[in-house]
Amino acid sequence: MNQKSISEAEARYGTDIRNGVRMKTNDRKILFQRMDAVFGTVHDYRNNDVELEFGFSKEKMSESLNKQKRNYYSFMKMLSCFDDVVDSAIGIETHNRNEEGYKVDVTLEKMYVLVSAFQDGDYITPVKLEIKEFIDKPNSLHVAIALENIQIDKLVNKKSGITTEGNTVSGVTQSAPPLNVKLSDLFANVNPKDDSFLKYVPKQFFESNNAVCSFGFLFGERFE
C-alpha cells in the first residue's frame, strides 16, 4: 500500500476512514469519490492476463464500496496502490452471466474474475476484481473489493529467510526480496465468509503445488 497517499487523503479530508463504518452510506460514497483526487483511480486500465482495456468510474468505485462488507480502511489501502493492484491481477475464471440465469444483458460478451493482492505490513490482503467485456460499449472494471487480510506467516515459510522489511507495493521502496506465495496457499487462507469470491475459484487453484506468485509490489508472475 502507499501510506503517503493514505496520510495525504486523511489530512486533506479530515476523516479517518477507519471510523467509516459509522458514516451514512451516501456520506461514505461522497468521501471516497473526493479522495480520488489523491489516489487517481478513475481512469482506463489494461491487464495483460485478460488483454483488455477497461475503465473504472466513480460509479463503479461506489458500487465496489457497497460490496466491501465494512472493511473500509482496507478498501482505502487498496485504492492507494490501485494501479499496481490492477496491473498485477491474475485471471482465474471467465463466464457470461447471460448463460447462468442472471438478468440478461445482450451487450455483455464476458465477465472476467481476477485476483490480486497488496502487502500491508505483516499481512497480505487479497483483492477480488470483476471486469465486464461488452460487445458494443466500453469495457468496465465492475467490482474491486479488498478481502480479509492474511498473516504473511501463514503463506511464507520462515525458513526461507525472506524478510518483508522495507517492501512497499507503491513501487517507491523495495529493499527486501519479493515474497513467493503459492496460489493454493493464498486461496486456502481466504476467509470462508468471502464465499462470493471463493465460488469463482476453480478447483485446481486449491490443489496446485506448483503455481507460485512472487510478491514484489504485488503478484509478480501469472498462473500458468
Secondary structure, DSSP 8 states (H G I E B T S, - for coil): --HHHHHHHHHHHT--GGGGGGS-HHHHHHHHHHHHHHH---SEEEETTTTEEEE--HHHHHHHHHTSTT-HHHHHHHHHTHHHHHHT-EEEEEE-GGGTTS---TTEEEEEEEEEEEEETTEEEEEEEEEEEESSS--EEEEEEE---EEGGGTS-GGG----TT--TTSS---S--EEEEHHHHHHTS-TT-HHHHTTS-HHHHH-SS-EEEESSSB-S---
